[in-house]
Amino acid sequence: MKLPLALILPLASMLIGAAIAIGIGLSNLALAEAFSHNEPVAFAAALTILVVIVATLMSRNSPDPEDSHH
C-alpha cells in the first residue's frame, strides 16, 4: 500500500519542524549549561550551532536572490 504524496509531505514537514525545534532547544540547553559552569569553549560551540540553525532557517524562508533583480 503506497501512501499518497499529499499525506507524506505534511508529515515530512512536521518531522523537519520538530527536529529543528528540538535542535534549537538542545542548543539553548547546552548554552545555559556551558554558561553556568563557565566553559567558554562549550559555550562558543553551542552558540555556533544555534547561529547555524537560525541562519539556515532564515535563508530557506527568504526569497531567491535571483528574483530580486530589478
C-alpha positions in Angstrom: 0.0 0.0 0.0 1.5 3.3 -1.1 0.9 6.4 0.9 -0.3 9.4 -1.2 2.1 12.3 -1.6 -0.5 14.7 -0.1 -0.2 12.7 3.1 3.6 12.3 3.1 4.6 15.9 2.5 2.8 17.4 5.6 4.2 14.6 7.8 7.7 15.2 6.5 7.4 18.9 7.1 6.1 18.3 10.6 9.0 16.0 11.3 11.5 18.5 10.0 9.9 21.2 12.1 10.1 19.0 15.2 13.7 18.2 14.5 14.5 22.0 14.1 12.7 22.8 17.4 14.5 20.0 19.2 17.8 21.2 17.8 17.2 24.8 18.9 16.0 23.6 22.4 19.1 21.4 22.9 21.5 24.1 21.8 19.8 26.5 24.2 20.1 23.9 27.0 23.8 23.5 26.1 24.3 27.2 26.1 22.8 27.5 29.6 24.8 24.6 30.9 28.1 25.8 29.5 27.4 29.3 30.8 26.6 28.2 34.3 29.8 26.1 34.5 31.8 28.9 32.9 33.1 26.8 30.0 33.8 29.3 27.2 34.7 26.6 24.6 31.4 24.7 25.1 29.5 27.9 25.2 31.1 29.1 21.9 30.3 25.7 20.3 26.7 25.7 21.4 26.3 29.3 20.3 27.8 28.5 16.9 25.3 25.6 16.4 22.4 27.8 17.3 23.5 30.5 14.9 23.9 28.0 12.1 20.4 26.6 12.7 18.8 30.1 12.7 20.8 31.2 9.7 19.7 28.1 7.8 16.1 28.8 8.6 16.3 32.4 7.6 18.0 31.6 4.3 15.4 29.0 3.5 12.5 31.4 4.2 13.9 34.3 2.2 13.0 34.7 -1.4 15.5 33.6 -4.1 18.3 36.2 -4.7 17.7 35.5 -8.4 14.2 37.0 -8.1 15.3 40.3 -6.5 17.0 41.8 -9.7 15.2 45.0 -10.6 
